[in-house]
Amino acid sequence: MSLHVLPRPAAMLRADELTVVHHDDTVSRFTDVSYSLSRAGLRVLTADGDEKAFPGHDVLTTHVRLAHSPLAA
């Protein structure tokens, strides 16, 4: 899919681990990414600068894990 199809979001969310389950039951896993999820689809930007786009009809669900920072004393 062309990256031009999904609109560029104003702000992206952060994830230490992002798991994408697709409608055909395949799974994509990413670490240390920024992402945006909308009706149009999912856009993922990796720490290496790679950009991936998945159309909305391809994404069944997403799971995000954030590393917790230490609690203040």
N, CA, C and O of each residue as an XYZ file, in Angstrom:
292
protein
N       0.840     -1.178      0.000
C       0.000      0.000      0.000
C       0.885      1.241      0.000
O       1.915      1.287      0.672
N       0.477      2.217     -0.742
C       1.208      3.471     -0.787
C       1.009      4.249      0.504
O      -0.094      4.277      1.049
N       2.063      4.875      0.992
C       1.958      5.693      2.198
C       1.158      6.960      1.941
O       0.740      7.627      2.888
N       0.940      7.300      0.686
C       0.204      8.522      0.359
C      -1.288      8.374      0.622
O      -1.996      9.380      0.675
N      -1.783      7.165      0.786
C      -3.213      6.934      0.959
C      -3.685      7.390      2.330
O      -4.782      7.936      2.446
N      -2.887      7.181      3.371
C      -3.284      7.562      4.717
C      -2.893      9.012      4.988
O      -1.768      9.418      4.694
N      -3.819      9.797      5.550
C      -3.468     11.184      5.866
C      -2.426     11.241      6.973
O      -2.426     10.398      7.870
N      -1.552     12.213      6.917
C      -0.521     12.359      7.937
C      -1.138     12.979      9.183
O      -1.725     14.059      9.109
N      -1.014     12.303     10.336
C      -1.628     12.817     11.558
C      -0.842     13.993     12.143
O       0.345     14.158     11.863
N      -1.518     14.806     12.955
C      -0.866     15.943     13.601
C       0.090     15.462     14.687
O       1.189     16.000     14.824
N      -0.310     14.465     15.453
C       0.527     13.948     16.542
C       0.453     12.426     16.533
O      -0.579     11.837     16.213
N       1.567     11.809     16.891
C       1.610     10.353     16.924
C       1.773      9.895     18.365
O       2.322     10.614     19.200
N       1.292      8.693     18.643
C       1.424      8.073     19.960
C       2.721      7.274     19.997
O       3.278      6.944     18.949
N       3.203      6.964     21.190
C       4.440      6.190     21.359
C       4.110      4.801     21.891
O       3.144      4.628     22.634
N       4.909      3.821     21.510
C       4.778      2.462     22.036
C       6.148      1.820     22.117
O       6.952      1.924     21.191
N       6.412      1.146     23.246
C       7.646      0.356     23.345
C       7.487     -0.939     22.556
O       8.444     -1.436     21.962
N       6.271     -1.481     22.555
C       5.951     -2.649     21.736
C       4.564     -2.457     21.142
O       3.621     -2.111     21.853
N       4.443     -2.681     19.846
C       3.167     -2.584     19.154
C       2.938     -3.884     18.400
O       3.760     -4.289     17.578
N       1.821     -4.532     18.685
C       1.445     -5.759     18.001
C       0.188     -5.479     17.189
O      -0.798     -4.965     17.717
N       0.225     -5.814     15.920
C      -0.904     -5.609     15.023
C      -1.412     -6.971     14.582
O      -0.655     -7.762     14.020
N      -2.691     -7.253     14.831
C      -3.316     -8.479     14.352
C      -4.140     -8.102     13.124
O      -5.011     -7.234     13.186
N      -3.854     -8.763     12.019
C      -4.525     -8.467     10.756
C      -5.741     -9.381     10.581
O      -5.857    -10.402     11.259
N      -6.631     -9.016      9.683
C      -7.853     -9.794      9.461
C      -7.583    -11.199      8.948
O      -8.433    -12.075      9.107
N      -6.439    -11.443      8.342
C      -6.112    -12.798      7.886
C      -5.367    -13.583      8.966
O      -4.773    -14.625      8.687
N      -5.403    -13.070     10.214
C      -4.795    -13.683     11.397
C      -3.277    -13.664     11.415
O      -2.672    -14.321     12.263
N      -2.642    -12.935     10.513
C      -1.199    -12.747     10.617
C      -0.942    -11.662     11.661
O      -1.830    -10.875     11.991
N       0.282    -11.635     12.170
C       0.641    -10.697     13.228
C       1.908     -9.955     12.819
O       2.860    -10.557     12.321
N       1.907     -8.638     13.037
C       3.096     -7.813     12.824
C       3.489     -7.250     14.181
O       2.635     -6.777     14.930
N       4.792     -7.302     14.501
C       5.281     -6.779     15.780
C       6.351     -5.733     15.526
O       7.216     -5.892     14.665
N       6.266     -4.653     16.305
C       7.217     -3.557     16.200
C       7.674     -3.173     17.597
O       6.917     -3.307     18.559
N       8.908     -2.698     17.715
C       9.397     -2.189     18.994
C       9.878     -0.763     18.801
O      10.382     -0.400     17.738
N       9.714      0.045     19.849
C      10.159      1.431     19.876
C       9.646      2.208     18.664
O      10.422      2.599     17.791
N       8.327      2.427     18.620
C       7.704      3.076     17.476
C       6.822      4.252     17.894
O       6.429      4.387     19.053
N       6.533      5.081     16.921
C       5.466      6.073     17.013
C       4.393      5.569     16.057
O       4.710      4.968     15.031
N       3.124      5.809     16.387
C       2.062      5.294     15.533
C       0.828      6.181     15.634
O       0.662      6.948     16.583
N      -0.022      6.056     14.641
C      -1.339      6.688     14.685
C      -2.333      5.679     14.124
O      -2.036      4.952     13.175
N      -3.497      5.650     14.719
C      -4.548      4.725     14.315
C      -5.815      5.531     14.085
O      -6.252      6.282     14.957
N      -6.394      5.374     12.919
C      -7.622      6.088     12.586
C      -8.498      5.171     11.737
O      -8.133      4.028     11.464
N      -9.647      5.679     11.327
C     -10.513      4.889     10.442
C      -9.820      4.585      9.127
O     -10.079      3.557      8.501
N      -8.951      5.468      8.718
C      -8.229      5.271      7.455
C      -7.218      4.143      7.553
O      -6.921      3.495      6.550
N      -6.677      3.891      8.759
C      -5.708      2.825      8.923
C      -4.688      3.117      9.999
O      -4.880      3.988     10.847
N      -3.611      2.377      9.946
C      -2.544      2.460     10.936
C      -1.271      2.904     10.246
O      -0.889      2.346      9.217
N      -0.613      3.906     10.808
C       0.690      4.367     10.310
C       1.695      4.149     11.427
O       1.465      4.564     12.563
N       2.813      3.499     11.112
C       3.846      3.178     12.091
C       5.163      3.781     11.619
O       5.558      3.617     10.465
N       5.838      4.484     12.532
C       7.152      5.054     12.252
C       8.129      4.449     13.249
O       7.994      4.659     14.455
N       9.122      3.693     12.755
C      10.073      3.016     13.630
C      11.184      3.971     14.054
O      11.345      5.049     13.482
N      11.940      3.562     15.059
C      13.064      4.367     15.547
C      14.128      4.535     14.455
O      14.877      5.511     14.468
N      14.196      3.592     13.517
C      15.152      3.662     12.409
C      14.697      4.594     11.291
O      15.443      4.845     10.344
N      13.462      5.110     11.402
C      12.944      6.001     10.375
C      12.122      5.310      9.311
O      11.631      5.962      8.390
N      11.960      3.981      9.419
C      11.114      3.272      8.462
C       9.652      3.599      8.738
O       9.245      3.741      9.891
N       8.879      3.715      7.686
C       7.456      4.022      7.831
C       6.641      2.910      7.181
O       6.919      2.497      6.056
N       5.631      2.434      7.905
C       4.738      1.382      7.412
C       3.316      1.915      7.488
O       2.982      2.676      8.396
N       2.485      1.520      6.545
C       1.080      1.916      6.557
C       0.225      0.689      6.286
O       0.520     -0.102      5.390
N      -0.832      0.541      7.066
C      -1.773     -0.556      6.905
C      -3.166      0.046      6.739
O      -3.571      0.867      7.562
N      -3.912     -0.335      5.700
C      -5.254      0.212      5.525
C      -6.176     -0.259      6.653
O      -5.959     -1.321      7.237
N      -7.192      0.527      6.948
C      -8.106      0.219      8.044
C      -8.764     -1.144      7.927
O      -9.000     -1.801      8.941
N      -9.068     -1.585      6.705
C      -9.727     -2.887      6.538
C      -8.783     -4.060      6.797
O      -9.231     -5.205      6.870
N      -7.487     -3.794      6.936
C      -6.505     -4.853      7.177
C      -6.230     -5.066      8.664
O      -5.736     -6.126      9.048
N      -6.538     -4.081      9.506
C      -6.189     -4.145     10.926
C      -7.382     -4.636     11.735
O      -8.417     -3.973     11.799
N      -7.225     -5.807     12.351
C      -8.275     -6.349     13.214
C      -8.195     -5.736     14.601
O      -9.199     -5.267     15.138
N      -6.988     -5.739     15.188
C      -6.792     -5.147     16.513
C      -5.327     -4.786     16.704
O      -4.454     -5.292     15.999
N      -5.070     -3.915     17.652
C      -3.701     -3.553     18.012
C      -3.524     -3.712     19.512
O      -4.471     -3.532     20.278
N      -2.326     -4.046     19.925
C      -1.975     -4.162     21.342
C      -0.704     -3.344     21.551
O       0.276     -3.495     20.822
N      -0.740     -2.477     22.559
C       0.384     -1.580     22.822
C       0.915     -1.825     24.220
O       0.146     -2.000     25.165
N       2.251     -1.836     24.350
C       2.879     -1.925     25.656
C       3.818     -0.747     25.798
O       4.630     -0.457     24.920
N       3.684     -0.078     26.926
C       4.569      1.027     27.276
C       5.410      0.619     28.463
O       4.899      0.003     29.398
N       6.688      0.947     28.445
C       7.543      0.673     29.603
C       7.180      1.687     30.677
O       7.038      2.876     30.394
N       7.033      1.221     31.897
C       6.698      2.109     32.993
C       7.975      2.739     33.548
O       8.979      2.059     33.763
N       7.918      4.022     33.769
C       9.063      4.691     34.380
C       9.004      4.434     35.895
O       7.921      4.208     36.434
N      10.126      4.465     36.568
C      10.128      4.231     38.023
C       9.260      5.260     38.729
O       9.213      6.426     38.337
N       8.583      4.820     39.761
C       7.754      5.727     40.556
C       8.616      6.635     41.393
O       9.666      6.221     41.885
N       8.188      7.866     41.561
C       8.933      8.819     42.386
C       8.771      8.436     43.845
O       7.715      7.944     44.244
N       9.812      8.658     44.650
C       9.777      8.286     46.073
C       8.993      9.282     46.889
O       8.864      9.120     48.103
